[in-house]
Amino acid sequence: MLDIYAAPSTEESESFGVAILEASACEKPVIVSDVGGLPEVVIENQTGFFVKPSNPEMLAEKMEILISDLELRKKMGAAGRKFVSEKYNWNDNLNQIISAYNGLIGNKKENI
């Protein structure tokens, strides 16, 4: 039911933005603080906006841009869904994890 997803965190230790990816996968433009792992899951000015932490004026400015421009919201939302489906494809990610574990197991066997 959301039109925009905002995550205005102030934590430098903010982890990977799973909720942000979920919003993007639902074709919602996102606004995130430029902290921790949040910028990793947003393409600036394509899938959403970055804002400085603890800057409510900048957050309000970006929200106003999206609230007043339905076409931009749709465009960013569609770009977000495409970004998530291309970069965070479950099968591709699973294969990368399996490959990483196999590499670790192989390296460990060589060290024994």
N, C-alpha and C positions, 0 to 999 in steps of 0.2 A: 504494500500500500504506500510505500515511500516513493517520493519523487527524486530525492537526493539523499545520499548517505554521507554523514560528516563524522570524522573521528579526530577531534581537536585535542589530541594528547599533548601533555607537557613532559612526558617521561622520555628521557634520552635512551633509556633501556627498553623502550617499546619493542616488542617482538614482532615477528612476521605477522602481517595483517590478514589473517584468515577471513574475518568478518568483512573486510574491505573487498577481498576477492569474491565472497559470496554476493555482496551487493553488486559488484561489477558483472558477475555471471547472470544476475537478474536484470541487467541492462539499466542500472542506475548510475548516474555520474557520482563521483566521490570527491570529497574534500578531506584531505588529511594534513596533519601537522608534519612538517619536515623534520621528523625525529626517528631514531631507531630504524627498524625495518619497514616502516610504513611507506617510504618513497619507493621501495623495491617493487611494490605491487600496483603502482600508479604510473601512467605515462603523462607527464605534465602537459596540460592544455589539450590532451587527446582523450584520456579516459577520466580525467578529473583535474583538480587543482591542489597545489601545495600551499600551505599557509605557515607562517612562523608560529612557533608555540607561544602561548600566552599573548596572542594578538587578536582580541575579539573584533577589532575594526576590520582587519584583513579577512577574517572568517566571514563577517557580515557582508563585506564587499563581494566575495566569491559566491556566497549564497544568493545575494541579490542578482548577480549576473545570471545564475542558473534559474532562479525563480522567474525572472522576466523573459527568458528566452527558451521557449519550448523546443524549438528546433535544435538548439545547442545541447539541451538535455538529452534529446533523442540521439543526436550524433555521438555524444560522449558515451551514452549508455550502450549503443551498438558497438562502439570501439572497445569499450570495456569488456563486453561479452566475447568479442573476437579475441582480445588479448588473453583472457582467461582460458578460452578453449584452445588457443595455440600454445601458450606457454605452460599451462598447468593441466595438460591432458593427463588423466589418471593413469592410463596404460604407459605412456611415455615416462611419467614420473616413477612409476613402479619399476619399470625396466632399468632406470637410472639407479635406483636404490639397490636393486638386486645386483647390478653390475658393480656398484661401489662395495657392497658386502663381499661379493666374489673376489674382488681385487684385494680386499683386506685379508680374506681367508687365504688367498694364494700367496700373499706376501708373508703371512704368518707361517705357512707351511715351509716357505723357503728359508725362514729364519730358524727353524727347528733343527 
